[in-house]
Amino acid sequence: MGIIIKQSIRNASITYIGVGLGLLSTIFLFPHILGAEKYGLTRSLIAITTISSQLITLGIPNTLLKFIPTLESDQRIRSHFFKKTVIPAMVLLALYLGTFFLFETNWLALYDDSALLEMYLWLVLPMVFASTTFTLFTAFIKASLNTVFATFLQDVFLRITILIALALYFFDLIDFHSFMLSFVGAYLLNMMILVVYSVKQGYYTFSKQEGIQKFKPKETFTYSFYAFFSGFTMILVSNIDLIMVDMFEGLENAGVYALAMYMGTVITVPRKSLAKIIHPILTKSFKENNLQEIARLYNQSSINQLLLSLIIYVGILISLDDLYRILPMEFQAGKPLIMILGLAYLFDLATGSNGQIIITSLYYRFDFISSVLLMLTSVFLNYLLIPPFGILGAAIATATSVGVYNIIKTIFVWWAFKIQPFSIQTIYILLLGLLSYFLGQFLVFGLHPILEILFRSLIVGSLYMTLAYIFKLSPEVNGIMSNVLKR
């Protein structure tokens, strides 16, 4: 577990810096500088790019994470496997880029009320190219248990370059068109740095090493087909609501929803840090048929994710009024959405690494069934609820879909392996969260919103983590805190 905790700490540190930059740009800069409509444009482009990139990669990132750790450590062998595996993605990427303009009219017909998106929709081409390449190389490096540099690029460097472009636009050094080109350029720069890094560090090598371990296309691409739905499902559910809000309600409402969605998904940061390293460990455990280790990882992923994400969720809830005092009035309608979306993602985190266990096991085909069910449910509920209820309907649709999906996966893992993620610590953590929430409701200092959020979060967060440490709710978190206290 040492390597998991070590790299999780590094990833978490980088990711939380990224979250800080994200909050800075999301709450203080983007809404005030761009306004709801232009902010909605950037979020819609990202949503379209993310879904397109997931379709193109066809589950290959999960395939790299499953098979590469089982190969010899010789990077020539691993590079050869990588080259063979990504061929379908490269073909699909070329087709996507080459045929985009043939279907541009169909795309634009979906956004006939969004003039800005019609004008800048073509920017998804370089963004999809950059995102696809970055995703594939990230998975390749991650499979060798190096997750830190890619995390830094994605969560910190990318945000900094975009903030620089936003600052140039704010001070009238560039116009909005130049800002959008710089916005896309940041993704391309990020991708190029990662590719160069993978070559310089010896992860990717151009030399051939064929014949030592044969590439098995049937086994590899069969797994990719099923793994595709594992990754694509949550990406679709996390973005289809925003795209459909844009279609039905326009870019301005999409901007309001995007900001609320970002605040709701901030609580998923602990999972991102842990998931980047736990996947290859699960693969190795299944190969060794070590069910006891898998059960331990399952329980620990649930406890650690719930413990760390719950205090973030509580912190957001007790600060909502002050957060929206900072934002322009046009964003006020997003306040209840944060509560709904945040609760859904909190449940997702509490169920632990159920999806990763399924996709790395012999039952990975089941993920196909549950994923198709989630996709259909999500699209149907959004289509059904957005017209009458607007952005509130989108939040309810997404929350319901995520909840049902995780219930199905958790029941299946219990049936297949007789393991489940919950323990008595789960109840204690929830009670601690309730106590912290009620305490936060009574803490009113009458200060500026930023200071109010800072002092309230500091007091509630300190109490929460102190009690978690005293009652030893998580051995891993206690170990980290003990090391910090010793230093």
C-alpha positions as CSV (number, residue, x, y, z in Angstrom):
1,M,0.0,0.0,0.0
2,G,3.0,2.2,0.4
3,I,3.3,3.2,-3.2
4,I,-0.4,4.0,-3.3
5,I,-0.3,6.3,-0.4
6,K,3.0,7.9,-1.5
7,Q,1.8,8.8,-5.0
8,S,-1.7,9.5,-3.8
9,I,-0.2,12.2,-1.5
10,R,1.8,13.7,-4.3
11,N,-1.2,13.6,-6.6
12,A,-3.5,15.0,-4.0
13,S,-1.1,17.9,-3.3
14,I,-0.9,18.7,-7.0
15,T,-4.6,18.2,-7.5
16,Y,-5.5,20.5,-4.6
17,I,-3.3,23.2,-5.9
18,G,-5.2,22.7,-9.2
19,V,-8.5,22.9,-7.3
20,G,-7.3,26.1,-5.8
21,L,-6.5,27.5,-9.2
22,G,-9.8,26.2,-10.5
23,L,-11.7,27.9,-7.7
24,L,-9.8,31.1,-8.3
25,S,-10.7,31.1,-12.0
26,T,-14.2,29.6,-11.6
27,I,-15.5,31.9,-8.8
28,F,-13.5,35.1,-9.1
29,L,-12.3,35.4,-12.7
30,F,-14.2,33.5,-15.4
31,P,-17.7,34.6,-14.3
32,H,-16.7,38.3,-13.8
33,I,-14.5,38.6,-16.8
34,L,-16.4,36.5,-19.4
35,G,-20.0,36.5,-18.1
36,A,-22.3,33.5,-18.2
37,E,-22.6,33.1,-22.0
38,K,-18.9,33.2,-22.8
39,Y,-18.1,31.1,-19.8
40,G,-20.7,28.6,-21.0
41,L,-19.0,28.6,-24.4
42,T,-15.7,27.4,-22.9
43,R,-17.4,24.7,-20.8
44,S,-19.5,23.5,-23.7
45,L,-16.4,23.1,-25.9
46,I,-14.7,21.2,-23.1
47,A,-17.7,18.9,-22.7
48,I,-17.9,18.2,-26.4
49,T,-14.1,17.6,-26.6
50,T,-14.2,15.2,-23.6
51,I,-17.0,13.1,-25.0
52,S,-15.4,13.0,-28.4
53,S,-12.0,12.0,-27.0
54,Q,-13.6,9.2,-25.0
55,L,-15.3,7.9,-28.1
56,I,-12.1,7.9,-30.1
57,T,-9.9,6.2,-27.5
58,L,-12.4,3.3,-27.3
59,G,-11.3,2.2,-23.8
60,I,-7.7,1.9,-24.8
61,P,-6.4,3.8,-21.7
62,N,-8.0,1.2,-19.4
63,T,-6.5,-1.5,-21.6
64,L,-3.0,0.0,-21.2
65,L,-3.5,0.1,-17.4
66,K,-4.6,-3.6,-17.3
67,F,-2.0,-5.2,-19.6
68,I,1.2,-3.1,-19.4
69,P,1.8,-3.8,-15.7
70,T,1.8,-7.6,-16.6
71,L,4.5,-7.1,-19.2
72,E,8.3,-7.2,-18.6
73,S,9.7,-3.9,-17.3
74,D,11.6,-3.4,-20.5
75,Q,10.2,-0.1,-21.9
76,R,10.9,-1.3,-25.5
77,I,8.4,-4.1,-25.0
78,R,5.9,-1.8,-23.3
79,S,6.3,0.8,-26.1
80,H,5.8,-1.8,-28.7
81,F,2.5,-2.9,-27.0
82,F,1.5,0.8,-26.7
83,K,2.1,1.4,-30.5
84,K,0.0,-1.7,-31.4
85,T,-2.8,-0.9,-29.0
86,V,-3.4,2.8,-30.0
87,I,-3.7,2.1,-33.7
88,P,-7.5,2.0,-33.7
89,A,-7.6,5.3,-31.7
90,M,-5.3,6.9,-34.2
91,V,-7.5,5.8,-37.1
92,L,-10.7,7.1,-35.4
93,L,-8.9,10.4,-34.6
94,A,-8.0,10.8,-38.3
95,L,-11.5,10.0,-39.4
96,Y,-13.0,12.5,-36.8
97,L,-10.7,15.3,-37.9
98,G,-11.1,14.5,-41.6
99,T,-14.9,14.2,-41.6
100,F,-15.8,16.9,-39.0
101,F,-16.8,19.5,-41.6
102,L,-19.0,17.0,-43.5
103,F,-21.3,16.8,-40.4
104,E,-20.8,20.4,-39.2
105,T,-24.3,21.4,-40.4
106,N,-25.8,18.6,-38.2
107,W,-23.8,19.8,-35.2
108,L,-24.8,23.4,-35.7
109,A,-28.5,22.4,-36.0
110,L,-28.4,21.3,-32.4
111,Y,-27.2,24.7,-31.3
112,D,-29.3,27.1,-33.4
113,D,-29.8,29.3,-30.4
114,S,-26.1,29.5,-29.5
115,A,-24.5,31.9,-31.9
116,L,-21.2,31.9,-30.1
117,L,-20.9,28.1,-30.1
118,E,-21.7,28.1,-33.8
119,M,-18.9,30.5,-34.4
120,Y,-16.3,28.6,-32.4
121,L,-17.4,25.0,-32.7
122,W,-14.5,24.2,-35.0
123,L,-12.1,24.7,-32.1
124,V,-13.0,21.2,-30.9
125,L,-10.8,19.8,-33.7
126,P,-7.4,20.8,-32.1
127,M,-8.9,20.3,-28.6
128,V,-9.9,16.7,-29.5
129,F,-6.5,16.0,-31.0
130,A,-4.7,17.3,-27.9
131,S,-7.1,15.6,-25.5
132,T,-6.9,12.2,-27.2
133,T,-3.1,12.2,-27.4
134,F,-2.7,13.4,-23.8
135,T,-5.1,10.7,-22.5
136,L,-3.3,7.9,-24.3
137,F,0.1,8.9,-23.1
138,T,-1.1,9.6,-19.6
139,A,-2.4,6.0,-19.4
140,F,0.8,4.7,-20.8
141,I,2.9,6.5,-18.2
142,K,0.4,5.7,-15.4
143,A,0.7,2.0,-16.1
144,S,4.4,2.3,-15.1
145,L,3.2,3.7,-11.8
146,N,4.3,7.3,-12.6
147,T,1.2,9.5,-12.2
148,V,2.6,12.7,-10.7
149,F,3.8,14.6,-13.8
150,A,0.7,14.1,-15.9
151,T,-1.4,15.2,-12.9
152,F,0.7,18.3,-12.6
153,L,0.2,19.1,-16.3
154,Q,-3.5,18.5,-16.2
155,D,-4.4,20.1,-12.9
156,V,-1.9,22.9,-12.5
157,F,0.0,23.8,-15.7
158,L,-3.0,23.8,-17.9
159,R,-5.0,26.0,-15.5
160,I,-2.1,28.5,-15.2
161,T,-1.7,28.9,-19.0
162,I,-5.4,29.5,-19.3
163,L,-5.3,32.0,-16.5
164,I,-2.5,33.9,-18.3
165,A,-4.6,34.1,-21.4
166,L,-7.6,35.2,-19.3
167,A,-5.5,38.0,-17.7
168,L,-4.3,39.2,-21.2
169,Y,-8.0,39.4,-22.3
170,F,-9.0,41.2,-19.1
171,F,-6.3,43.9,-19.6
172,D,-7.4,44.3,-23.3
173,L,-4.0,43.0,-24.5
174,I,-5.9,40.5,-26.7
175,D,-9.5,40.3,-27.9
176,F,-11.9,37.5,-27.2
177,H,-11.1,35.7,-30.5
178,S,-7.4,35.6,-29.5
179,F,-8.4,34.4,-26.0
180,M,-10.2,31.5,-27.5
181,L,-7.3,30.6,-29.7
182,S,-5.0,30.8,-26.6
183,F,-7.5,28.7,-24.6
184,V,-7.2,25.9,-27.2
185,G,-3.4,26.4,-27.5
186,A,-3.0,25.6,-23.8
187,Y,-4.4,22.1,-24.4
188,L,-2.0,21.6,-27.4
189,L,1.0,22.8,-25.3
190,N,0.0,20.5,-22.5
191,M,-0.1,17.5,-24.8
192,M,3.3,18.3,-26.5
193,I,5.0,18.6,-23.1
194,L,3.7,15.2,-22.0
195,V,4.8,13.5,-25.2
196,V,8.3,15.0,-25.0
197,Y,8.5,14.0,-21.3
198,S,7.5,10.4,-22.0
199,V,10.3,10.2,-24.6
200,K,13.0,12.0,-22.5
201,Q,12.3,9.9,-19.5
202,G,12.5,6.6,-21.5
203,Y,8.9,5.6,-21.0
204,Y,8.2,5.7,-24.7
205,T,11.0,4.5,-27.1
206,F,11.1,4.4,-30.8
207,S,13.2,1.3,-31.0
208,K,11.6,-2.0,-31.9
209,Q,11.4,-5.0,-29.6
210,E,9.1,-7.4,-31.3
211,G,8.8,-11.2,-30.8
212,I,9.7,-11.3,-27.1
213,Q,6.1,-11.1,-26.0
214,K,3.5,-11.5,-28.6
215,F,0.8,-8.9,-29.0
216,K,-2.7,-10.5,-28.7
217,P,-5.1,-8.3,-30.6
218,K,-8.2,-10.3,-29.9
219,E,-7.7,-10.4,-26.2
220,T,-6.5,-6.8,-26.1
221,F,-9.3,-5.2,-28.2
222,T,-12.0,-7.3,-26.7
223,Y,-11.1,-5.9,-23.3
224,S,-10.9,-2.4,-24.8
225,F,-14.4,-2.7,-26.1
226,Y,-15.8,-3.5,-22.7
227,A,-13.5,-1.1,-20.9
228,F,-14.6,1.7,-23.2
229,F,-18.0,1.7,-21.6
230,S,-16.5,1.9,-18.1
231,G,-14.7,5.2,-18.8
232,F,-17.1,6.6,-21.3
233,T,-20.2,6.2,-19.2
234,M,-19.1,8.5,-16.3
235,I,-17.6,11.0,-18.8
236,L,-20.9,11.0,-20.8
237,V,-23.0,11.4,-17.7
238,S,-20.7,14.2,-16.4
239,N,-21.0,16.2,-19.7
240,I,-24.2,15.2,-21.5
241,D,-26.2,17.3,-19.0
242,L,-24.2,20.4,-19.8
243,I,-24.5,19.8,-23.6
244,M,-28.2,19.2,-23.4
245,V,-28.7,22.3,-21.2
246,D,-27.0,24.3,-23.9
247,M,-29.3,22.7,-26.5
248,F,-32.5,23.4,-24.6
249,E,-31.7,26.4,-22.5
250,G,-28.9,28.3,-24.3
251,L,-25.2,29.1,-23.5
252,E,-26.0,31.5,-20.6
253,N,-27.9,28.8,-18.7
254,A,-25.1,26.4,-19.6
255,G,-22.6,28.7,-18.0
256,V,-24.7,28.8,-14.8
257,Y,-25.0,25.0,-14.8
258,A,-21.3,24.6,-15.6
259,L,-20.2,26.6,-12.6
260,A,-22.6,24.7,-10.2
261,M,-21.4,21.4,-11.7
262,Y,-17.8,22.4,-11.1
263,M,-18.5,23.1,-7.5
264,G,-20.3,19.8,-7.1
265,T,-17.5,17.8,-8.6
266,V,-14.8,19.5,-6.5
267,I,-15.5,16.8,-3.9
268,T,-14.3,14.1,-6.2
269,V,-10.7,15.2,-5.9
270,P,-9.7,12.5,-3.4
271,R,-10.8,9.8,-5.8
272,K,-8.8,11.2,-8.6
273,S,-5.7,11.1,-6.5
274,L,-6.2,7.5,-5.4
275,A,-7.6,6.1,-8.6
276,K,-4.5,7.0,-10.6
277,I,-2.4,4.6,-8.7
278,I,-4.9,2.0,-7.4
279,H,-5.9,0.7,-10.9
280,P,-2.5,-1.0,-11.7
281,I,-2.4,-2.4,-8.1
282,L,-5.8,-4.0,-8.5
283,T,-4.7,-5.5,-11.8
284,K,-1.7,-7.1,-10.2
285,S,-3.8,-8.4,-7.3
286,F,-6.3,-10.1,-9.6
287,K,-3.4,-11.6,-11.5
288,E,-2.1,-13.1,-8.2
289,N,-5.7,-14.0,-7.2
290,N,-5.2,-12.0,-4.0
291,L,-8.9,-11.4,-3.0
292,Q,-8.0,-10.4,0.5
293,E,-5.9,-7.5,-0.8
294,I,-8.7,-6.5,-3.2
295,A,-11.2,-6.5,-0.3
296,R,-8.8,-4.3,1.7
297,L,-8.3,-1.9,-1.1
298,Y,-12.0,-1.7,-1.7
299,N,-12.8,-0.9,1.9
300,Q,-9.9,1.6,2.2
301,S,-10.9,3.4,-1.0
302,S,-14.4,3.8,0.4
303,I,-13.3,5.1,3.8
304,N,-10.6,7.4,2.5
305,Q,-12.7,8.9,-0.3
306,L,-15.7,9.4,2.0
307,L,-13.7,10.9,4.8
308,L,-11.8,13.4,2.6
309,S,-14.7,14.2,0.3
310,L,-17.4,14.7,3.0
311,I,-15.5,17.6,4.6
312,I,-15.2,19.2,1.2
313,Y,-19.0,18.8,0.6
314,V,-19.8,20.1,4.1
315,G,-17.4,23.1,3.5
316,I,-19.2,23.9,0.3
317,L,-22.7,23.6,1.8
318,I,-21.9,25.9,4.8
319,S,-20.3,28.5,2.5
320,L,-22.9,28.5,-0.3
321,D,-24.5,31.8,0.6
322,D,-21.2,33.5,0.8
323,L,-19.9,31.9,-2.4
324,Y,-22.9,33.3,-4.3
325,R,-22.5,36.7,-2.7
326,I,-19.2,36.9,-4.6
327,L,-20.6,35.8,-8.0
328,P,-22.6,38.0,-10.4
329,M,-26.4,37.8,-10.0
330,E,-26.9,35.9,-13.2
331,F,-25.3,32.8,-11.6
332,Q,-27.6,32.7,-8.5
333,A,-29.9,30.0,-10.0
334,G,-27.1,27.5,-9.6
335,K,-27.1,27.3,-5.8
336,P,-29.5,24.3,-5.3
337,L,-27.8,22.4,-8.1
338,I,-24.6,22.2,-6.1
339,M,-26.3,20.5,-3.2
340,I,-27.9,17.9,-5.6
341,L,-24.9,17.1,-7.7
342,G,-22.5,17.1,-4.7
343,L,-24.7,14.6,-2.9
344,A,-24.7,12.3,-5.9
345,Y,-20.9,12.4,-6.3
346,L,-20.5,11.9,-2.5
347,F,-22.4,8.6,-2.8
348,D,-20.3,7.7,-5.8
349,L,-17.1,8.2,-3.7
350,A,-18.6,6.3,-0.7
351,T,-19.1,3.2,-2.8
352,G,-15.3,3.0,-3.3
353,S,-13.5,1.4,-6.2
354,N,-16.4,-0.8,-7.4
355,G,-16.0,0.2,-11.0
356,Q,-12.3,-0.4,-11.1
357,I,-12.7,-3.8,-9.4
358,I,-15.2,-4.9,-12.0
359,I,-13.2,-3.6,-15.0
360,T,-9.9,-5.3,-13.8
361,S,-11.6,-8.6,-13.0
362,L,-12.8,-11.5,-15.2
363,Y,-16.3,-9.9,-14.9
364,Y,-15.3,-6.8,-16.9
365,R,-18.1,-7.6,-19.4
366,F,-20.7,-6.8,-16.8
367,D,-19.5,-3.2,-16.9
368,F,-20.8,-3.1,-20.5
369,I,-24.3,-3.9,-19.3
370,S,-24.4,-1.4,-16.4
371,S,-22.7,1.3,-18.5
372,V,-25.3,1.0,-21.3
373,L,-28.0,1.2,-18.7
374,L,-26.5,4.3,-17.2
375,M,-26.1,6.1,-20.5
376,L,-29.6,5.4,-21.6
377,T,-31.0,6.5,-18.2
378,S,-29.0,9.7,-18.2
379,V,-29.9,10.8,-21.7
380,F,-33.6,9.9,-21.2
381,L,-33.9,11.7,-17.9
382,N,-32.1,14.8,-19.2
383,Y,-34.3,14.8,-22.2
384,L,-37.4,14.3,-20.0
385,L,-36.6,16.8,-17.2
386,I,-34.7,19.7,-18.8
387,P,-37.6,21.1,-20.8
388,P,-40.0,21.5,-17.9
389,F,-37.5,22.1,-15.1
390,G,-34.5,23.7,-16.8
391,I,-31.1,23.4,-15.2
392,L,-32.7,21.9,-12.0
393,G,-34.0,19.0,-14.1
394,A,-30.5,18.4,-15.5
395,A,-29.1,18.2,-11.9
396,I,-31.8,15.8,-10.8
397,A,-31.3,13.6,-13.9
398,T,-27.5,13.4,-13.4
399,A,-27.8,12.7,-9.7
400,T,-30.4,9.9,-10.2
401,S,-28.3,8.3,-12.9
402,V,-25.1,8.3,-10.8
403,G,-27.0,6.9,-7.8
404,V,-28.6,4.0,-9.7
405,Y,-25.3,3.2,-11.4
406,N,-23.4,2.9,-8.2
407,I,-26.1,0.8,-6.5
408,I,-26.0,-1.7,-9.4
409,K,-22.2,-1.9,-9.3
410,T,-21.9,-2.3,-5.6
411,I,-24.5,-5.1,-5.5
412,F,-22.7,-6.9,-8.4
413,V,-19.3,-6.7,-6.6
414,W,-20.9,-8.1,-3.5
415,W,-22.5,-10.9,-5.5
416,A,-19.4,-11.8,-7.5
417,F,-16.7,-11.5,-4.8
418,K,-18.7,-11.4,-1.5
419,I,-17.0,-8.1,-0.6
420,Q,-18.6,-4.7,0.1
421,P,-17.0,-1.3,0.8
422,F,-18.8,-0.2,4.0
423,S,-17.9,-0.7,7.6
424,I,-18.7,0.8,11.0
425,Q,-16.3,3.7,10.1
426,T,-18.7,4.7,7.4
427,I,-21.4,5.5,9.9
428,Y,-18.9,7.3,12.2
429,I,-17.7,9.5,9.2
430,L,-21.3,10.4,8.3
431,L,-22.1,11.3,11.9
432,L,-19.0,13.4,12.0
433,G,-20.1,15.1,8.8
434,L,-23.5,16.0,10.2
435,L,-21.9,17.4,13.4
436,S,-19.6,19.5,11.3
437,Y,-22.4,20.8,9.1
438,F,-24.6,21.9,12.0
439,L,-21.6,23.6,13.6
440,G,-20.9,25.5,10.4
441,Q,-24.5,26.7,10.3
442,F,-24.0,28.5,13.7
443,L,-20.7,30.1,12.8
444,V,-21.5,33.6,11.5
445,F,-18.8,36.3,11.8
446,G,-20.4,39.1,9.7
447,L,-17.2,39.5,7.7
448,H,-16.5,39.9,4.0
449,P,-17.7,36.7,2.2
450,I,-14.1,35.6,1.4
451,L,-13.0,36.0,5.1
452,E,-16.3,34.4,6.2
453,I,-15.6,31.3,4.1
454,L,-12.0,31.2,5.2
455,F,-12.6,31.3,9.0
456,R,-15.6,29.0,8.9
457,S,-13.9,26.5,6.8
458,L,-10.8,26.6,8.9
459,I,-12.7,26.0,12.2
460,V,-15.0,23.3,10.8
461,G,-12.2,21.6,8.9
462,S,-9.8,21.6,11.8
463,L,-12.5,20.1,14.1
464,Y,-13.5,17.5,11.6
465,M,-9.9,16.3,10.9
466,T,-9.0,16.4,14.6
467,L,-11.9,14.1,15.6
468,A,-11.2,11.8,12.6
469,Y,-7.6,11.5,13.9
470,I,-8.6,10.9,17.5
471,F,-11.2,8.2,16.6
472,K,-8.8,6.7,14.0
473,L,-11.4,6.6,11.3
474,S,-8.8,6.0,8.6
475,P,-5.4,4.4,9.3
476,E,-3.9,5.9,6.1
477,V,-5.1,9.5,6.9
478,N,-3.9,9.0,10.5
479,G,-0.5,7.9,9.3
480,I,-0.2,11.0,7.1
481,M,-1.3,13.3,9.9
482,S,1.1,11.7,12.3
483,N,4.0,12.2,9.9
484,V,3.0,15.9,9.5
485,L,2.7,16.4,13.3
486,K,6.1,14.8,13.8
487,R,7.7,17.2,11.3
